[in-house]
């Protein structure tokens, strides 16, 4: 493995080298986990809580027909407008 260096700031911050960020798939605002074991630190990305719940709720119909949903919504709005003008 190739070694990469970064400098610690007064606030205790370091910049994760670009090659490491790319290798781990890290993007701005991603969370990372530091694990310390016998003087060695391991850095890992923290899995997204949002992605963990992906697919937990089944849609009413597979695949959702968004055109039909839009049409039903528009018909409902039109009926409300007609009812309000009568």
Helices and strands as residue ranges (DSSP letters): H 18-24, E 32-37, E 40-45, H 49-52, H 66-85
